[in-house]
Amino acid sequence: MRRHTTLGEFIIENQKDFPYAKGELSALLSSIRLAGKMVNQEINKAGLAEILGKAGNENVQGEEQMKLDVLANELFISTLKNRGEICGLGSEEMDDFVVFNDKIHSDAKYVVLIDPLDGSSNIDVNVSVGTIFSIYRRVSEAGKPVTLEDFLQPGNKQVAAGYLVYGSSTMLIYTTGNGVNGFTYDPGIGSFFLSHHKMQIPQKGKIYSINEGNYVHFPDGVKKYLKWCQELDEGSNRPYTSRYIGSLVADFHRNLLKGGIYIYPKGTKAPKGKLRLLYECNPMAFLAEQAGGKASDGYQRILDIIPEELHQRVPFFCGSMNMVEKAEEFMDKFQ
């Protein structure tokens, strides 16, 4: 790739690799880019604009919404609707999916699932947060309103997925099934530039990311794996390093670059796990696999799980191939 390739140029140059490429998916990715720039601007001035703190509402998962959760959700919905490339949208912040039912939108080919502001509880303490998105080709008849079946597709049907991370620099990472590429935002120019081409997760990592404060609630396989990670063994370069931010995008992004495993298992406090299959796990699993990593629920491939509901939760093991496979060994041995 030549130097200083912008995200817009990259999308156009690689449009031939998109499934069913006729320009709509390129335009849709451009809409996500625009909405991300708008959210980034709001985050950067949050302390001054009095949009920090709680909104006073709960989302469908019973989690208290932050003011920026609501704002980010509204920005992505309005921006994606205005462009006309999608017929519906599902958001972690809403009970049900949104149908865009006018003529322009009902003929659209794609639906989007989105976590508008992952890790938003960290906003007040200036820790990195992000946006996660997932794009599917609709399965319902064009020209008619989008249906639930359009959203309840397994992750292996995704045509694109990615995330934005709003941190010391703002980045957009995405895949269309032909590798993973990262773009860094230059606020002076107002553009994303290609900075990480064909990203690969190291096969062997030495970072594990998990909320160890919930250790007592973890299944035995996870407890045994954590103890194994903490053992002294020079041959396997253990003990490993514990790093947990509490923002999935931030933890995943670090492990993507440096190698590692992210784990959010089921437990007595979260019997089905906590992360949402459609809004978090599927897009991150798609990215992980495209970067040479692996993602599972501890036993089976995340991308092969058939969704049963919009806000379905699953356990999540994701990251470097060797680390995920070792964790699966412990899960299988200590069921």
C-alpha positions in Angstrom: 0.0 0.0 0.0 1.2 3.5 -0.8 1.8 6.0 2.1 -1.0 8.0 3.5 -3.9 6.0 2.1 -7.2 7.3 3.5 -10.0 5.0 4.7 -12.2 6.3 1.8 -9.5 5.5 -0.8 -8.9 2.1 0.7 -12.6 1.2 0.7 -12.9 2.2 -3.0 -9.7 0.4 -4.0 -10.9 -2.8 -2.3 -14.5 -2.7 -3.3 -14.0 -5.5 -5.7 -13.4 -7.8 -2.7 -16.8 -7.1 -1.1 -19.5 -9.7 -1.6 -22.2 -8.6 -4.0 -20.1 -5.4 -4.6 -22.2 -2.6 -6.2 -21.2 0.3 -3.9 -23.8 0.0 -1.2 -21.4 -1.7 1.3 -18.7 0.9 0.6 -21.2 3.7 1.3 -22.3 1.9 4.4 -18.8 1.7 5.8 -18.4 5.4 4.9 -21.5 6.1 7.0 -20.0 4.3 10.0 -16.8 6.3 9.5 -18.8 9.5 9.6 -20.8 8.5 12.7 -17.6 7.5 14.5 -16.1 10.9 13.8 -19.1 12.5 15.3 -19.1 10.3 18.4 -15.3 10.9 18.8 -15.9 14.6 18.8 -18.6 14.3 21.6 -16.3 12.1 23.7 -13.4 14.5 23.4 -15.5 17.4 24.8 -17.6 15.3 27.2 -16.2 16.9 30.4 -16.9 20.4 29.0 -20.3 19.7 27.5 -21.9 18.2 30.7 -22.6 14.9 29.0 -20.6 12.8 31.5 -22.5 10.7 34.1 -25.6 8.6 34.1 -28.7 9.2 32.0 -31.1 7.9 34.6 -32.4 5.1 32.4 -31.7 1.4 32.0 -31.2 -0.5 28.8 -32.8 -3.8 27.9 -30.1 -5.7 29.8 -31.0 -3.8 33.0 -27.7 -1.8 32.9 -27.8 1.8 33.7 -27.2 4.0 30.7 -24.7 6.7 30.5 -25.5 10.0 28.8 -23.0 9.2 26.1 -24.6 5.8 25.5 -27.8 7.5 24.5 -26.1 10.2 22.4 -23.9 7.7 20.6 -26.9 5.5 19.9 -28.9 8.4 18.4 -25.9 9.6 16.3 -25.3 6.2 14.7 -29.1 5.6 14.0 -29.6 9.0 12.4 -26.4 8.9 10.3 -27.0 5.3 9.1 -30.6 6.1 8.3 -29.8 9.2 6.3 -27.5 7.4 3.9 -30.2 4.8 2.9 -28.0 1.7 2.6 -29.7 -0.3 5.4 -33.3 -1.5 5.9 -33.0 -2.0 9.7 -30.7 -1.6 12.7 -30.4 -3.4 16.0 -28.7 -1.8 19.0 -27.5 -3.0 22.3 -29.2 0.0 23.8 -32.7 -0.7 22.4 -35.3 -3.4 23.3 -36.1 -4.2 19.6 -34.7 -3.6 16.2 -35.5 -0.5 14.2 -37.3 -0.8 10.8 -36.6 1.8 8.2 -39.8 1.3 6.2 -39.9 3.9 3.4 -39.3 2.9 -0.2 -35.6 3.8 -0.3 -34.7 1.8 2.9 -37.0 -1.2 2.3 -35.1 -1.9 -0.9 -31.7 -1.8 0.9 -29.7 -5.0 1.1 -28.1 -4.7 4.6 -28.8 -4.7 8.3 -26.5 -3.4 11.0 -26.1 -4.5 14.6 -24.2 -2.1 16.8 -22.9 -1.5 20.3 -22.8 2.3 20.1 -20.5 2.9 23.1 -18.8 -0.1 24.5 -17.2 0.4 28.0 -19.2 3.6 28.6 -18.9 3.3 32.4 -15.2 4.2 31.9 -16.0 7.6 30.3 -16.1 9.4 33.6 -12.5 8.3 34.4 -11.1 9.0 30.8 -10.4 5.4 29.9 -10.6 4.2 26.3 -14.1 3.2 25.0 -15.3 2.1 21.6 -18.0 1.3 19.1 -18.6 -2.2 17.7 -20.5 -2.9 14.5 -21.6 -5.9 12.5 -23.1 -5.9 9.0 -25.3 -8.7 7.4 -26.9 -9.1 4.1 -30.7 -9.3 4.7 -32.4 -12.7 4.1 -36.0 -11.3 3.9 -37.6 -10.2 0.6 -36.4 -6.9 -0.7 -39.0 -4.2 -0.8 -40.7 -5.4 2.3 -40.0 -4.5 6.0 -37.0 -6.1 7.6 -37.8 -9.0 9.9 -36.3 -10.5 13.0 -34.7 -13.3 10.9 -32.5 -10.7 9.2 -30.8 -10.1 12.5 -30.8 -13.6 13.9 -28.1 -14.9 11.6 -25.0 -16.8 12.7 -21.8 -14.8 12.8 -20.4 -16.8 9.8 -22.9 -14.8 7.7 -21.4 -11.4 8.4 -20.2 -9.5 5.4 -18.3 -6.9 7.5 -17.5 -6.1 11.1 -15.3 -3.9 13.1 -14.9 -1.4 15.8 -13.7 2.1 16.6 -11.6 2.7 19.7 -11.6 6.2 21.2 -8.3 6.5 23.1 -5.0 8.3 23.0 -5.6 8.1 19.3 -8.9 7.2 17.6 -8.8 4.1 15.3 -11.2 2.2 13.1 -10.5 -1.5 12.6 -12.6 -3.5 10.2 -12.8 -6.6 8.0 -14.9 -7.7 5.0 -13.6 -11.2 5.2 -10.3 -10.4 3.4 -8.0 -9.7 6.4 -8.1 -7.0 9.1 -7.0 -3.4 8.5 -6.6 -0.5 10.9 -6.9 3.2 10.3 -5.9 6.0 12.6 -7.8 9.3 12.8 -5.9 12.6 12.1 -8.1 15.3 13.8 -6.2 18.1 12.1 -7.2 16.8 8.6 -10.4 15.1 9.7 -9.5 11.8 7.9 -8.7 8.2 8.9 -5.4 7.0 7.4 -4.2 3.4 6.9 -1.8 2.7 9.7 -2.1 -1.1 10.3 -2.2 -3.2 7.2 -3.2 -6.8 7.3 -3.2 -7.1 11.1 -2.3 -10.4 12.6 -2.8 -11.6 16.2 0.4 -13.2 17.5 -0.2 -17.0 17.7 1.4 -17.1 21.2 0.6 -14.3 23.7 1.4 -13.8 27.3 -1.5 -11.5 28.4 -4.7 -12.7 29.9 -7.7 -10.3 30.3 -10.4 -11.2 32.7 -12.1 -9.7 35.7 -10.4 -11.8 38.4 -12.6 -10.1 41.0 -15.3 -12.6 39.9 -13.0 -15.6 40.4 -15.2 -17.3 43.0 -18.1 -17.3 40.4 -16.1 -18.8 37.5 -16.5 -22.4 36.3 -13.7 -24.8 37.3 -12.1 -24.9 33.9 -11.5 -21.1 34.0 -10.1 -21.3 37.5 -7.7 -24.0 36.6 -6.6 -22.1 33.5 -5.9 -18.9 35.4 -3.8 -20.8 37.9 -1.9 -22.4 35.0 -1.3 -18.9 33.6 0.1 -17.8 36.9 2.5 -20.7 37.4 6.3 -20.3 37.0 7.5 -22.2 33.9 10.3 -20.8 31.8 9.7 -23.2 29.0 6.3 -21.6 28.2 7.3 -18.1 29.4 4.9 -18.2 32.3 3.7 -16.6 34.5 1.6 -14.5 32.0 0.7 -10.9 32.5 -2.8 -9.9 33.7 -4.2 -6.8 31.9 -7.9 -6.0 32.2 -9.4 -2.6 31.3 -13.1 -3.4 31.5 -13.8 -2.1 28.0 -14.0 -5.0 25.5 -12.8 -2.8 22.6 -9.7 -1.7 24.5 -8.8 -5.1 25.8 -9.4 -6.7 22.4 -7.4 -4.0 20.6 -4.4 -4.5 22.9 -4.4 -8.3 22.5 -4.8 -7.9 18.7 -1.6 -6.0 18.6 0.4 -7.7 21.3 -1.1 -11.2 21.6 -3.3 -12.4 24.5 -6.6 -13.9 25.4 -9.8 -12.1 26.5 -12.2 -14.2 28.7 -15.7 -13.4 30.0 -17.0 -16.8 31.1 -20.4 -17.8 32.4 -20.6 -17.9 36.2 -23.0 -17.9 39.1 -23.5 -14.2 38.6 -23.9 -14.5 34.8 -25.2 -18.1 34.1 -25.2 -17.5 30.3 -22.2 -15.1 30.2 -22.5 -11.3 30.1 -21.4 -10.3 26.6 -24.0 -10.1 23.8 -23.6 -12.6 20.9 -24.9 -10.3 18.2 -23.5 -6.9 19.3 -20.1 -7.9 20.7 -19.0 -11.5 20.3 -19.8 -12.1 16.7 -18.0 -9.0 15.3 -15.0 -9.5 17.5 -14.9 -13.2 16.6 -15.0 -12.4 12.9 -12.1 -9.9 13.4 -10.1 -12.4 15.5 -10.4 -15.2 12.9 -9.5 -12.9 10.1 -6.4 -11.9 12.0 -5.3 -15.5 12.6 -6.8 -15.8 16.1 -9.7 -17.8 17.5 -13.0 -17.2 19.3 -15.2 -19.6 21.1 -17.6 -20.0 24.0 -15.1 -22.4 25.6 -16.4 -25.3 23.6 -17.6 -24.3 20.2 -16.8 -21.7 17.6 -18.6 -18.4 18.3 -19.4 -17.8 14.6 -21.3 -21.1 14.3 -23.8 -20.3 17.2 -27.3 -19.9 15.9 -28.8 -16.8 17.6 -32.2 -17.3 19.3 -32.8 -13.7 20.4 -31.5 -10.2 19.8 -29.9 -9.8 23.2 -28.6 -13.3 23.7 -25.6 -13.6 26.0 -22.8 -16.2 25.6 -19.4 -16.9 27.3 -16.5 -15.5 25.3 -12.9 -16.7 24.9 -11.1 -14.7 22.2 -7.5 -13.9 21.1 -4.3 -15.7 20.2 -4.9 -19.2 18.8 -2.6 -21.1 21.2 -4.0 -19.3 24.3 -7.7 -19.9 23.3 -7.0 -23.6 22.5 -5.2 -24.1 25.9 -8.2 -22.5 27.7 -10.6 -24.8 25.8 -8.5 -27.8 27.0 -9.1 -26.8 30.6 -12.8 -26.2 30.0 -13.1 -29.6 28.5 -11.1 -31.3 31.2 -12.8 -29.7 34.2 -16.5 -29.6 33.1 
